[in-house]
Amino acid sequence: MKIYYTCEHCGEAIDMIEVDKVDEVKFGFDCLTADERQDIIKIDSLANVMYVYSLCDECIESLGLANEGETEQKVNLLH
């Protein structure tokens, strides 16, 4: 399955990966609520493609989210 990551704020492509199987824990999808999943993940099962809408690094910076929720460890923002 191909997974396309797109910035939900600016619309720019972030990345594309191809996997045999989507591991929800590995990709952090298990941390999402049902509503969050519905908002940011779209699946085209006929084309075997998943679209994930997140934020690119530039939009994270411009929206002032770079330090939000950050602790002493680096925080990886999924959404």
C-alpha positions as CSV (number, residue, x, y, z in Angstrom):
1,M,0.0,0.0,0.0
2,K,1.2,3.5,-0.8
3,I,0.8,6.1,1.9
4,Y,0.8,9.7,0.8
5,Y,1.3,12.4,3.5
6,T,0.0,15.8,2.7
7,C,0.0,19.0,4.7
8,E,-3.6,19.8,5.7
9,H,-2.7,23.5,6.1
10,C,-0.7,24.4,2.9
11,G,-1.6,21.4,0.7
12,E,2.1,20.5,0.0
13,A,3.1,16.9,-0.3
14,I,5.2,15.8,2.7
15,D,6.2,12.3,1.7
16,M,5.2,9.0,0.2
17,I,6.0,5.6,1.5
18,E,5.1,2.1,0.3
19,V,4.5,-0.7,2.8
20,D,3.2,-4.2,2.6
21,K,1.0,-3.8,5.7
22,V,0.0,-0.7,7.7
23,D,1.1,-1.2,11.3
24,E,-1.1,1.2,13.2
25,V,1.2,1.2,16.2
26,K,4.3,1.8,14.2
27,F,2.7,4.8,12.3
28,G,1.1,6.2,15.5
29,F,-2.5,5.8,14.2
30,D,-3.4,3.8,17.4
31,C,-3.2,7.1,19.4
32,L,-5.9,8.7,17.3
33,T,-9.6,8.9,18.3
34,A,-12.2,7.7,15.8
35,D,-13.0,11.3,14.9
36,E,-9.3,12.1,14.3
37,R,-8.9,9.1,12.1
38,Q,-11.9,10.1,10.1
39,D,-10.5,13.6,9.7
40,I,-6.9,12.8,8.7
41,I,-6.9,9.4,7.1
42,K,-8.6,8.6,3.8
43,I,-8.3,5.1,2.2
44,D,-8.8,4.3,-1.4
45,S,-9.0,0.5,-1.1
46,L,-9.5,0.0,-4.9
47,A,-6.2,1.8,-5.6
48,N,-4.6,0.4,-2.4
49,V,-3.6,3.9,-1.3
50,M,-3.9,5.7,2.0
51,Y,-3.9,9.5,2.3
52,V,-2.8,11.0,5.6
53,Y,-3.3,14.7,6.2
54,S,-0.8,16.1,8.7
55,L,1.3,19.3,9.1
56,C,4.6,19.9,7.3
57,D,7.5,21.3,9.3
58,E,7.1,24.8,7.8
59,C,3.5,25.0,8.8
60,I,4.2,23.7,12.3
61,E,6.7,26.6,12.6
62,S,4.5,29.2,11.1
63,L,1.5,28.2,13.2
64,G,3.7,28.4,16.4
65,L,3.3,24.8,17.2
66,A,7.0,23.9,17.2
67,N,7.4,24.2,21.0
68,E,3.8,23.3,22.0
69,G,3.7,20.3,24.3
70,E,7.5,19.9,24.1
71,T,9.2,18.3,27.0
72,E,12.9,17.7,27.5
73,Q,12.6,15.0,24.8
74,K,11.9,15.9,21.2
75,V,8.2,15.5,20.3
76,N,7.1,14.0,17.0
77,L,3.9,15.6,15.9
78,L,1.6,13.4,13.8
79,H,-1.3,15.8,13.6
